[in-house]
Amino acid sequence: MIVAGVGLDPLAILMLLGGAVVVVATIATVLTLYLRNRRLSAIDETDSSAAGWYQDPLDANVQRYWDGAAWTEHEHSAIPSAPAGSS
């Protein structure tokens, strides 16, 4: 059904808006992943530190393992836990 004087069906307008949101979200996700990968690659190329646990370049609350050549998927919290018996 076409709304009098408007020329577009409200359902068609909603479908167009929904499609636009999906396109924008997809572009934003791809761009975010590309930039994150690019930053990690730049860090990989410039860091010649010995293998070990270091602050994650993208999250200060996480430590990530550097194997001497590249960041691995291994990570753990950089926030120290309370010692046993303390409250």
Backbone as CSV, one residue per row, in Angstrom:
resi,resn,N_x,N_y,N_z,CA_x,CA_y,CA_z,C_x,C_y,C_z
1,MET,0.849,-1.170,0.000,0.000,0.000,0.000,0.897,1.235,0.000
2,ILE,0.559,2.209,-0.785,1.330,3.455,-0.871,0.623,4.519,-0.053
3,VAL,1.389,5.223,0.784,0.830,6.291,1.605,0.477,7.455,0.693
4,ALA,-0.721,7.999,0.874,-1.193,9.092,0.019,-0.251,10.284,0.104
5,GLY,0.189,10.759,-1.035,1.020,11.948,-1.107,2.500,11.698,-0.862
6,VAL,2.879,10.521,-0.413,4.294,10.252,-0.120,4.934,9.493,-1.269
7,GLY,4.290,8.466,-1.751,4.809,7.728,-2.888,5.642,6.508,-2.525
8,LEU,5.938,6.294,-1.232,6.696,5.117,-0.821,5.944,4.359,0.261
9,ASP,5.964,3.081,0.147,5.356,2.202,1.134,6.210,2.229,2.408
10,PRO,5.601,2.388,3.592,6.383,2.416,4.835,7.248,1.164,5.019
11,LEU,6.770,0.014,4.593,7.560,-1.209,4.693,8.804,-1.122,3.811
12,ALA,8.653,-0.540,2.628,9.799,-0.375,1.731,10.836,0.556,2.351
13,ILE,10.374,1.602,3.024,11.291,2.536,3.686,12.055,1.810,4.796
14,LEU,11.337,1.016,5.600,11.996,0.260,6.665,13.008,-0.732,6.108
15,MET,12.669,-1.378,5.008,13.597,-2.326,4.393,14.844,-1.614,3.883
16,LEU,14.676,-0.442,3.287,15.829,0.333,2.810,16.714,0.765,3.973
17,LEU,16.091,1.238,5.053,16.867,1.658,6.222,17.593,0.468,6.848
18,GLY,16.912,-0.657,6.945,17.544,-1.861,7.497,18.725,-2.312,6.655
19,GLY,18.558,-2.259,5.346,19.659,-2.619,4.449,20.839,-1.676,4.598
20,ALA,20.543,-0.382,4.754,21.612,0.604,4.935,22.368,0.348,6.236
21,VAL,21.644,0.006,7.294,22.289,-0.290,8.583,23.206,-1.504,8.450
22,VAL,22.758,-2.531,7.759,23.577,-3.733,7.564,24.845,-3.393,6.787
23,VAL,24.724,-2.594,5.747,25.888,-2.213,4.942,26.880,-1.414,5.784
24,VAL,26.397,-0.433,6.532,27.280,0.391,7.371,27.956,-0.466,8.443
25,ALA,27.216,-1.358,9.075,27.794,-2.223,10.108,28.861,-3.148,9.522
26,THR,28.618,-3.667,8.338,29.591,-4.541,7.683,30.873,-3.783,7.360
27,ILE,30.734,-2.585,6.818,31.907,-1.764,6.494,32.684,-1.424,7.761
28,ALA,31.986,-1.054,8.828,32.652,-0.710,10.090,33.404,-1.914,10.656
29,THR,32.812,-3.094,10.586,33.467,-4.301,11.096,34.716,-4.632,10.293
30,VAL,34.611,-4.593,8.981,35.765,-4.887,8.125,36.879,-3.879,8.369
31,LEU,36.541,-2.611,8.472,37.537,-1.570,8.716,38.209,-1.761,10.074
32,THR,37.432,-2.073,11.100,37.989,-2.300,12.436,38.962,-3.474,12.427
33,LEU,38.576,-4.584,11.814,39.456,-5.752,11.756,40.719,-5.462,10.953
34,TYR,40.581,-4.730,9.862,41.743,-4.371,9.041,42.724,-3.513,9.834
35,LEU,42.219,-2.491,10.521,43.095,-1.599,11.278,43.749,-2.331,12.444
36,ARG,43.021,-3.210,13.113,43.593,-3.974,14.227,44.721,-4.864,13.727
37,ASN,44.490,-5.553,12.623,45.511,-6.426,12.054,46.728,-5.617,11.611
38,ARG,46.488,-4.459,11.061,47.584,-3.599,10.597,48.438,-3.128,11.774
39,ARG,47.781,-2.751,12.895,48.530,-2.312,14.078,49.353,-3.454,14.652
40,LEU,48.760,-4.646,14.735,49.508,-5.792,15.254,50.670,-6.146,14.334
41,SER,50.486,-6.051,13.022,51.563,-6.336,12.079,52.694,-5.338,12.236
42,ALA,52.357,-4.065,12.416,53.384,-3.038,12.596,54.165,-3.290,13.875
43,ILE,53.486,-3.713,14.917,54.160,-4.012,16.180,55.052,-5.232,16.001
44,ASP,54.574,-6.241,15.291,55.367,-7.450,15.051,56.679,-7.120,14.358
45,GLU,56.635,-6.226,13.376,57.809,-5.918,12.578,58.838,-5.093,13.335
46,THR,58.403,-4.289,14.297,59.329,-3.390,14.967,59.809,-3.906,16.311
47,ASP,59.149,-4.876,16.882,59.503,-5.359,18.210,60.467,-6.537,18.095
48,SER,61.666,-6.372,18.624,62.641,-7.457,18.579,62.939,-7.968,19.986
49,SER,61.980,-7.813,20.890,62.147,-8.248,22.274,62.220,-9.765,22.365
50,ALA,62.803,-10.212,23.456,62.887,-11.645,23.718,61.491,-12.210,23.976
51,ALA,61.361,-13.496,23.785,60.084,-14.158,24.042,59.683,-13.958,25.496
52,GLY,58.385,-13.772,25.725,57.889,-13.598,27.083,56.517,-12.965,27.098
53,TRP,56.009,-12.725,28.313,54.698,-12.111,28.499,54.854,-10.599,28.516
54,TYR,54.058,-9.913,27.700,54.099,-8.458,27.602,52.681,-7.912,27.605
55,GLN,52.565,-6.624,27.919,51.258,-5.968,27.855,50.746,-6.052,26.428
56,ASP,49.491,-6.452,26.290,48.861,-6.537,24.975,48.851,-5.148,24.357
57,PRO,49.297,-5.001,23.109,49.331,-3.683,22.484,47.954,-3.056,22.287
58,LEU,46.896,-3.865,22.371,45.551,-3.349,22.144,44.698,-3.297,23.401
59,ASP,45.176,-3.884,24.511,44.374,-3.919,25.739,45.310,-3.946,26.944
60,ALA,45.364,-2.844,27.684,46.273,-2.719,28.819,45.927,-3.676,29.958
61,ASN,44.736,-4.249,29.962,44.324,-5.168,31.022,44.697,-6.617,30.728
62,VAL,45.378,-6.840,29.619,45.705,-8.198,29.182,47.203,-8.291,28.903
63,GLN,47.787,-9.422,29.267,49.148,-9.719,28.843,49.064,-10.779,27.758
64,ARG,49.863,-10.601,26.713,49.875,-11.535,25.590,51.298,-12.077,25.449
65,TYR,51.416,-13.319,24.997,52.733,-13.934,24.866,53.353,-13.590,23.516
66,TRP,54.566,-13.042,23.577,55.369,-12.731,22.390,56.386,-13.860,22.259
67,ASP,56.383,-14.585,21.134,57.279,-15.742,20.995,58.659,-15.378,20.455
68,GLY,58.942,-14.088,20.370,60.219,-13.621,19.847,60.121,-13.184,18.401
69,ALA,59.055,-13.604,17.722,58.853,-13.229,16.328,57.454,-12.686,16.069
70,ALA,56.463,-13.131,16.841,55.081,-12.707,16.608,54.267,-12.888,17.883
71,TRP,53.157,-12.159,17.968,52.224,-12.326,19.081,51.487,-13.631,18.892
72,THR,51.303,-14.372,19.987,50.545,-15.621,19.925,49.113,-15.359,20.384
73,GLU,48.285,-16.393,20.330,46.900,-16.252,20.789,46.801,-16.391,22.305
74,HIS,47.895,-16.751,22.971,47.891,-16.961,24.420,47.858,-15.629,25.158
75,GLU,46.912,-15.505,26.084,46.786,-14.273,26.854,46.242,-14.584,28.244
76,HIS,46.465,-13.640,29.169,45.883,-13.742,30.504,45.745,-12.341,31.070
77,SER,45.006,-12.229,32.145,44.736,-10.932,32.753,46.025,-10.318,33.274
78,ALA,46.193,-9.014,33.032,47.360,-8.291,33.534,47.095,-7.742,34.922
79,ILE,45.849,-7.865,35.395,45.480,-7.362,36.714,45.807,-8.448,37.733
80,PRO,46.714,-8.158,38.672,47.094,-9.201,39.633,45.924,-9.586,40.532
81,SER,45.824,-10.868,40.820,44.771,-11.325,41.731,45.257,-11.148,43.161
82,ALA,44.312,-11.072,44.090,44.652,-10.886,45.504,45.369,-12.128,46.020
83,PRO,46.384,-11.938,46.868,47.091,-13.095,47.428,46.144,-13.966,48.255
84,ALA,46.439,-15.240,48.329,45.606,-16.170,49.099,45.584,-15.753,50.565
85,GLY,44.421,-15.791,51.176,44.272,-15.445,52.583,44.017,-13.974,52.838
86,SER,44.092,-13.130,51.807,43.806,-11.699,52.014,42.351,-11.429,51.690
87,SER,41.806,-10.389,52.314,40.410,-10.063,52.032,40.205,-8.583,51.981
